[in-house]
Amino acid sequence: MKKSVLLGGALLALLVSGCDVISGVAGEFQPAALVEVTGALEGACVRLEAIKDNRTAGSWTGCTEPYSFRVDLPDGAIILVGQAGRDGLVYQEGRTEASLKKGGRTALALSRKRVSVEVTAAWLDPAKGGLAEAWMLPQEAVGVPTYADPPPASLEGRVLVAREVVAQGWATLSVPTGRDVAFRLVQGEAQGITRVSRLEADGKVVVL
């Protein structure tokens, strides 16, 4: 009877020891680094790209919040690039250098993407000054600082997102990407408006 009890105790000790070993192995496991992309516009799809040694090491896409991605790459320094858009048009972007670590967490903030647009017109007098403006629909200007100026009658319902002085017949505007962007030039009593249906890259606009 005593021998049986000792044997049972030995078995129990062995089982406890086995559990300890298993627990130790589990404790060593670390999940892939978590990258949280913040500031994305409502309804946007987010693409995250990891760049290592000037090459894409991996990419991930998500179209629902929260925009969190498990980046299963070796620990170390890496460049993270994020983009958010709708229907193929990129509205936001962000970039950061991070040090990945398994089990760690990194945040990448997005802001509105802007492009450089040269605005000019054949009727401008290079010897005179003027104003160049960009006007957007409110739903396209979410997250963009705007001017308080009311729109002219021809641009009713829009908000002013960019303005620069015209010099030597042209001006360069930094404009958020978006749809149906109206460019307006004013010089003295003369003015003109041209609309761009889809603004997504640097370029030039000639106002009629």
C-alpha positions as CSV (number, residue, x, y, z in Angstrom):
1,M,0.0,0.0,0.0
2,K,2.8,2.4,0.9
3,K,4.6,1.5,-2.3
4,S,1.5,2.3,-4.3
5,V,1.3,5.8,-2.7
6,L,4.9,6.5,-3.5
7,L,4.4,5.5,-7.1
8,G,1.4,7.7,-7.4
9,G,3.4,10.6,-6.0
10,A,6.2,9.9,-8.5
11,L,3.7,9.9,-11.3
12,L,2.2,13.2,-10.0
13,A,5.6,14.8,-9.8
14,L,6.4,13.7,-13.3
15,L,3.1,15.2,-14.6
16,V,3.8,18.5,-12.8
17,S,7.3,18.6,-14.2
18,G,5.9,17.9,-17.7
19,C,3.5,20.8,-17.4
20,D,6.3,23.1,-16.4
21,V,8.3,22.1,-19.4
22,I,5.3,22.7,-21.7
23,S,4.6,26.1,-20.0
24,G,8.2,27.1,-20.5
25,V,8.1,26.4,-24.2
26,A,4.8,28.4,-24.6
27,G,6.3,31.3,-22.7
28,E,9.1,31.6,-25.3
29,F,6.6,32.2,-28.2
30,Q,6.4,35.8,-29.4
31,P,3.8,37.0,-32.0
32,A,4.9,39.0,-35.0
33,A,5.3,42.7,-34.6
34,L,2.0,44.6,-34.7
35,V,1.8,47.8,-36.8
36,E,-1.2,50.0,-36.2
37,V,-2.0,52.5,-38.9
38,T,-3.9,55.5,-37.5
39,G,-5.8,58.5,-38.9
40,A,-7.3,56.7,-41.9
41,L,-10.5,58.2,-43.4
42,E,-13.7,56.4,-42.8
43,G,-14.4,53.8,-45.4
44,A,-10.8,53.7,-46.8
45,C,-8.7,50.7,-47.7
46,V,-5.2,50.8,-46.2
47,R,-2.1,49.4,-47.7
48,L,1.0,48.9,-45.6
49,E,4.4,48.3,-47.2
50,A,7.6,47.3,-45.5
51,I,10.8,48.4,-47.2
52,K,14.2,46.8,-46.4
53,D,17.4,47.7,-48.2
54,N,15.4,49.7,-50.9
55,R,13.3,46.6,-51.6
56,T,9.7,45.7,-50.7
57,A,10.0,43.1,-47.9
58,G,6.2,42.6,-47.5
59,S,2.9,44.3,-48.0
60,W,-0.5,44.0,-46.3
61,T,-4.0,45.4,-47.1
62,G,-7.0,46.0,-44.9
63,C,-10.4,47.7,-45.6
64,T,-12.0,47.6,-42.2
65,E,-11.0,49.2,-38.8
66,P,-8.9,48.7,-36.9
67,Y,-6.1,48.9,-39.4
68,S,-3.7,46.7,-37.6
69,F,-1.2,44.4,-39.3
70,R,1.0,41.5,-38.1
71,V,4.3,42.1,-39.8
72,D,6.1,38.8,-39.7
73,L,9.6,39.9,-40.6
74,P,13.0,39.5,-38.9
75,D,13.7,41.9,-36.1
76,G,15.5,45.1,-37.0
77,A,15.3,48.5,-38.7
78,I,12.8,48.9,-41.5
79,I,10.8,51.6,-43.4
80,L,7.1,51.5,-43.2
81,V,4.9,53.2,-45.8
82,G,1.2,53.5,-45.6
83,Q,-1.5,54.6,-48.0
84,A,-5.2,55.0,-47.6
85,G,-7.7,55.5,-50.4
86,R,-11.0,54.8,-52.0
87,D,-11.8,53.5,-55.5
88,G,-8.2,53.5,-56.5
89,L,-7.5,57.1,-55.5
90,V,-4.9,57.7,-52.7
91,Y,-6.2,60.3,-50.2
92,Q,-3.6,59.8,-47.4
93,E,-0.1,58.6,-46.9
94,G,2.5,58.1,-44.2
95,R,6.0,57.0,-43.8
96,T,8.2,56.2,-40.8
97,E,11.4,54.4,-39.9
98,A,10.9,51.7,-37.2
99,S,12.7,49.0,-35.4
100,L,10.6,45.8,-35.5
101,K,10.6,43.4,-32.6
102,K,8.5,40.3,-32.2
103,G,5.8,41.0,-29.7
104,G,6.3,44.7,-30.1
105,R,4.0,47.4,-31.4
106,T,4.6,50.3,-33.8
107,A,2.2,53.1,-34.9
108,L,2.1,54.7,-38.4
109,A,0.1,57.9,-38.7
110,L,-1.5,59.0,-42.0
111,S,-2.1,62.5,-43.2
112,R,-3.7,63.9,-46.4
113,K,-1.6,63.4,-49.5
114,R,-0.8,66.6,-51.3
115,V,0.4,67.2,-54.9
116,S,2.1,70.2,-56.5
117,V,0.1,71.9,-59.2
118,E,1.3,74.7,-61.4
119,V,-1.6,76.9,-62.3
120,T,-1.6,79.3,-65.3
121,A,-3.7,80.8,-68.0
122,A,-3.1,82.3,-71.5
123,W,-4.9,85.4,-70.6
124,L,-2.8,86.3,-67.6
125,D,-0.6,89.4,-67.8
126,P,2.9,88.3,-66.6
127,A,3.6,91.9,-65.5
128,K,0.7,91.9,-63.1
129,G,-0.1,89.9,-59.9
130,G,-3.2,87.8,-59.1
131,L,-4.4,84.9,-57.1
132,A,-4.6,81.2,-57.7
133,E,-7.0,79.1,-55.7
134,A,-8.1,75.5,-55.3
135,W,-11.7,74.7,-54.2
136,M,-13.0,71.2,-53.1
137,L,-16.3,69.7,-52.2
138,P,-16.6,69.3,-48.4
139,Q,-16.7,65.5,-48.5
140,E,-13.4,65.5,-50.5
141,A,-11.7,67.9,-48.0
142,V,-12.1,65.9,-44.9
143,G,-9.0,66.3,-42.7
144,V,-7.8,69.3,-44.7
145,P,-7.3,72.8,-43.2
146,T,-9.5,75.3,-45.1
147,Y,-9.8,79.0,-45.4
148,A,-12.8,80.8,-44.0
149,D,-13.5,82.7,-47.3
150,P,-17.0,82.1,-48.7
151,P,-17.1,80.7,-52.2
152,P,-18.0,82.8,-55.2
153,A,-21.4,82.0,-56.7
154,S,-19.9,79.8,-59.4
155,L,-18.3,77.6,-56.7
156,E,-21.2,77.5,-54.3
157,G,-20.9,74.6,-51.7
158,R,-17.2,74.3,-52.0
159,V,-14.4,75.1,-49.5
160,L,-11.1,76.9,-50.2
161,V,-8.1,74.5,-49.6
162,A,-5.2,76.3,-51.2
163,R,-4.2,79.8,-52.3
164,E,-1.1,81.4,-53.7
165,V,-0.1,84.7,-55.3
166,V,0.4,84.7,-59.1
167,A,3.8,86.0,-60.2
168,Q,5.1,86.2,-63.7
169,G,2.0,84.5,-65.1
170,W,1.8,81.4,-62.9
171,A,1.5,80.1,-59.3
172,T,2.2,76.7,-57.7
173,L,-0.4,75.3,-55.3
174,S,0.0,72.4,-52.8
175,V,-3.4,70.7,-53.1
176,P,-4.9,67.6,-51.4
177,T,-5.7,64.8,-53.8
178,G,-9.3,64.3,-54.5
179,R,-12.2,64.3,-57.0
180,D,-13.7,67.3,-58.8
181,V,-11.2,69.9,-57.8
182,A,-11.8,73.4,-59.1
183,F,-8.9,75.8,-59.9
184,R,-9.6,79.5,-60.0
185,L,-7.4,82.4,-61.2
186,V,-8.2,86.0,-60.5
187,Q,-6.3,89.0,-62.0
188,G,-8.0,92.3,-61.6
189,E,-11.5,92.1,-63.0
190,A,-10.7,88.9,-65.0
191,Q,-11.1,85.4,-63.6
192,G,-11.4,81.9,-64.8
193,I,-12.2,78.4,-63.5
194,T,-11.2,75.0,-64.6
195,R,-12.2,71.7,-62.9
196,V,-10.1,68.6,-62.6
197,S,-12.2,65.4,-62.2
198,R,-9.5,63.4,-60.5
199,L,-6.4,65.0,-58.9
200,E,-3.8,62.4,-57.9
201,A,-0.3,63.5,-59.1
202,D,1.9,66.6,-59.6
203,G,1.0,68.5,-62.8
204,K,-0.1,71.6,-64.5
205,V,-3.5,73.2,-64.9
206,V,-4.3,75.8,-67.6
207,V,-7.3,77.8,-66.5
208,L,-9.7,78.9,-69.3
